[in-house]
Amino acid sequence: MNFNRRALLLCAAVALPLAACSKKGPDGSSLEAIQARGKMVVATEDNYKPFEYIENGEPKGLDHDLLAGLKKKAAFDIQQQIIPWSGLLPGVTTGKYDAAITAAVITPERLKTLDFTMPIAEATQYYVVRAGETRIKGVADLAGKKVGVQSGGASFAALDDLKVTLAKSGGELGEVVQYTSFPEAYQDLANGRLDYVINGIVNLTSLTAEQPGRFRIGEAAGRPTYAAWAVAKGNITLLNYLNAYLAGARADGSLFELQQKWLGASFTDLPDAAPQ
């Protein structure tokens, strides 16, 4: 059992406001610093349905409901900033935000500068095509095709896995177009400017359920991955605090109920800690 797992079990057994875990993270965003100033500042993405998005001026999605539960339990104020994806994780690493309350996919590159909570959902990357697409029947058919991904996101990271898969059948990755947000990529796909888009399975399930006549999900384009919240690397006290809350949400079943509500499925066999 590693340190984080031992600390998680300890924290889950005590009240959330207590700083029971002694390893200190970055000074500005440590749990002790947050308690001293009486507030925590978190960032959430503005357009990542169904995890977090704005509808008629109201924040909605899995992460917003989970954050609402955290606010009820916290002994300090939690201030939320809803921002575009591009500034979210960098804002955590620089200390602008204490935590990213967003469905950030855990990748080896991100693990260099961030620590992740226990997963909140599966996030394996799949491809999506137009509903009437006949050229693409499987991953091998993606060779040479034009793909849309989110700049700096997990879909971009999945391209490394896809390159390896395509090479096994003698294929190569085609042109890659990076987008700030997925709605732009989906629009270009629908208009024929892209051949396919890569995104997490939960997001694509939501997309195709809403627009079955426009889009169709294909196969996995990368290895199994998970979505989780993030804090700056080494901020163990805050990480354990958030893990304790999520562990409680798993134990009382509320996490799985919210997954079913927003994602259309519940993931009851998620890892207890972020895969390293």
Residue pairs with C-beta under 8 A, 6 or more apart in sequence:
2 273
3 23
4 236
4 239
4 240
4 243
4 273
5 272
5 273
7 21
7 23
7 236
7 240
8 118
8 240
8 243
8 244
8 247
8 272
8 273
10 20
10 21
10 240
11 20
11 21
11 240
11 241
11 243
11 244
11 247
12 243
12 244
12 247
12 248
12 251
14 20
14 244
16 73
16 74
16 75
16 241
16 244
16 245
16 248
17 35
17 74
17 75
17 76
19 31
19 32
19 35
19 237
19 241
20 240
21 31
21 236
21 237
21 240
21 241
22 237
23 236
23 237
24 30
24 32
24 236
24 237
25 31
25 231
25 232
25 234
25 235
25 236
25 237
25 238
25 239
26 95
26 232
26 234
26 235
27 33
28 95
29 95
29 97
29 98
29 99
29 231
29 232
29 235
29 238
30 235
30 237
30 238
31 237
31 238
31 240
31 241
32 237
34 40
34 76
34 98
34 238
35 75
35 76
38 76
38 77
39 76
39 77
39 78
39 79
40 74
40 76
40 77
40 78
40 79
40 98
40 99
41 78
41 79
41 81
41 96
41 97
41 98
42 67
42 78
42 79
42 80
42 81
42 97
42 98
42 99
42 100
42 101
43 80
43 81
43 82
43 83
43 87
43 88
43 91
43 92
43 96
43 97
43 99
43 100
43 101
43 102
44 52
44 59
44 63
44 64
44 67
44 80
44 81
44 82
44 83
44 88
44 100
44 101
44 102
45 51
45 52
45 82
45 83
45 84
45 85
45 88
45 102
45 103
46 52
46 53
46 54
46 82
46 83
46 84
46 85
47 53
47 54
47 84
47 85
47 181
47 182
47 183
48 61
48 85
48 102
48 103
48 182
48 203
49 61
49 203
49 206
49 207
50 61
50 62
50 202
50 203
50 206
50 262
50 263
50 264
51 61
51 62
51 63
51 102
51 103
51 121
51 202
51 203
51 227
51 262
52 59
52 60
52 61
52 62
52 63
52 64
52 82
52 102
52 103
53 59
53 60
53 61
54 60
54 82
59 80
59 82
61 262
62 103
62 120
62 121
62 258
62 259
62 261
62 262
62 263
63 101
63 102
63 103
63 120
63 229
65 258
65 261
65 262
66 101
66 120
66 246
66 249
66 255
66 258
67 78
67 80
67 101
69 245
69 249
69 254
70 78
70 101
70 242
70 245
71 78
73 245
80 101
81 97
83 91
84 180
84 181
85 150
85 152
85 153
85 180
85 181
86 151
86 152
86 180
88 97
88 100
88 102
88 104
89 100
89 104
89 110
89 114
89 152
89 230
91 97
91 100
92 98
92 99
92 100
92 114
92 230
92 231
92 232
93 113
93 114
93 232
93 233
95 232
98 231
98 238
99 229
99 230
99 231
99 238
99 242
100 114
100 229
100 230
100 231
101 229
102 229
102 230
103 120
103 121
103 123
103 200
103 202
103 227
103 228
104 110
104 114
104 116
104 154
104 227
104 228
104 229
104 230
105 123
105 125
105 153
105 154
105 157
105 200
105 225
105 226
105 227
106 116
106 119
106 123
106 225
106 226
106 227
106 228
106 274
106 275
107 154
107 157
107 225
109 157
110 116
110 230
111 274
111 276
112 233
113 232
113 233
114 230
114 231
114 232
114 233
115 230
115 231
115 232
115 233
115 234
115 235
115 236
115 239
115 274
116 228
116 229
116 230
116 274
117 228
117 229
117 230
117 231
117 239
117 242
117 243
117 246
117 274
118 228
118 243
118 246
118 247
118 250
118 270
118 271
118 272
118 273
118 274
119 226
119 227
119 228
119 267
119 270
119 271
119 274
120 227
120 228
120 229
120 246
120 255
120 259
120 270
121 202
121 226
121 227
121 259
121 263
121 267
121 270
122 200
122 201
122 202
122 224
122 225
122 226
122 227
122 267
122 270
123 154
123 200
123 201
123 202
123 225
123 226
123 227
124 200
124 201
124 220
124 222
124 223
124 224
124 225
125 154
125 155
125 158
125 161
125 198
125 199
125 200
125 201
125 220
125 221
125 222
125 225
126 198
126 199
126 200
126 201
126 204
126 217
126 218
126 219
126 220
126 221
127 136
127 139
127 142
127 147
127 196
127 197
127 198
127 217
127 218
127 219
127 221
128 186
128 189
128 196
128 197
128 198
128 199
128 204
128 207
128 208
128 215
128 216
128 217
128 218
129 136
129 189
129 195
129 196
129 215
129 216
129 218
130 189
130 190
130 192
130 214
130 215
130 216
131 212
131 213
131 214
131 215
131 216
133 195
133 196
133 216
135 141
135 145
135 195
136 142
136 145
136 195
136 196
136 218
138 218
138 219
139 162
139 165
139 166
139 218
139 219
139 220
139 221
140 165
140 166
140 169
140 171
142 162
142 166
142 171
142 173
142 174
142 195
142 196
142 221
143 166
143 169
143 170
143 171
143 172
143 173
143 174
144 171
144 172
144 174
145 174
145 195
145 196
146 174
146 175
146 176
146 177
146 193
146 194
146 195
146 196
147 159
147 173
147 174
147 175
147 176
147 177
147 194
147 195
147 196
147 197
147 198
148 177
148 178
148 179
148 185
148 188
148 189
148 194
148 196
148 197
148 198
149 155
149 156
149 158
149 159
149 176
149 177
149 178
149 179
149 185
149 197
149 198
150 156
150 178
150 179
150 180
150 181
150 182
150 185
150 199
151 178
151 179
151 180
152 178
154 200
154 222
154 225
155 197
155 198
155 199
155 200
156 176
156 178
157 222
158 198
158 221
158 222
158 225
159 173
159 176
159 198
161 221
161 222
161 223
162 173
162 198
162 221
162 222
163 172
163 173
165 221
166 172
166 173
174 195
177 185
177 188
177 194
179 185
179 188
182 197
182 199
182 203
185 194
185 197
186 197
186 207
186 215
188 194
189 195
189 196
189 197
189 215
190 214
190 215
196 218
198 221
198 222
199 207
200 225
200 227
201 217
201 220
202 227
202 263
202 265
204 215
204 217
205 217
205 263
205 264
205 265
206 263
206 264
207 215
208 215
208 216
208 217
209 264
226 270
226 271
226 274
226 275
228 274
229 242
229 246
231 238
231 239
231 242
243 273
246 255
249 255
249 258
250 256
256 266
256 267
256 268
257 266
259 265
259 266
259 267
260 266
